[in-house]
Amino acid sequence: MGNREHLSLAQVERRFLEAMNTAGVACEAELDLSGKLVRFHVAGDKKGRKDGWYVAHADGNPSICFGWWGASRRRRYRCSMRPP
């Protein structure tokens, strides 16, 4: 194994938020990377609704599964461990 540079938590969170925004599931809150299911308000959805969801973790191989129940969207994203 060579000398691998790992992403910081801030870089992982930024990449997750970019993937969510690209998929049309915009989250405006700080992400919880604990691996627990989190519901949130999707930007542009009706006020007071929490139809967005995600499960994210940053340990080992950072990944996130997220979706928007209101729009029947679901995506998975795995972060590359190396910065671009």
Long-range contacts (C-beta under 8 A, 24 or more apart in sequence): 4-81, 4-82, 5-82, 5-83, 6-81, 6-82, 7-62, 7-79, 7-80, 7-81, 7-82, 7-83, 9-33, 9-58, 11-83, 12-58, 12-62, 12-79, 13-58, 15-62, 15-77, 15-79, 16-54, 16-56, 16-62, 16-64, 16-77, 16-79, 19-64, 19-66, 19-75, 19-77, 20-54, 20-64, 20-66, 20-75, 20-77, 23-66, 23-73, 23-75, 24-68, 24-71, 24-73, 25-52, 25-66, 25-67, 25-68, 25-71, 25-73, 25-75, 27-52, 27-54, 27-66, 31-56, 31-64, 32-56, 33-57, 33-58, 33-62, 42-68, 42-70, 42-71, 45-70
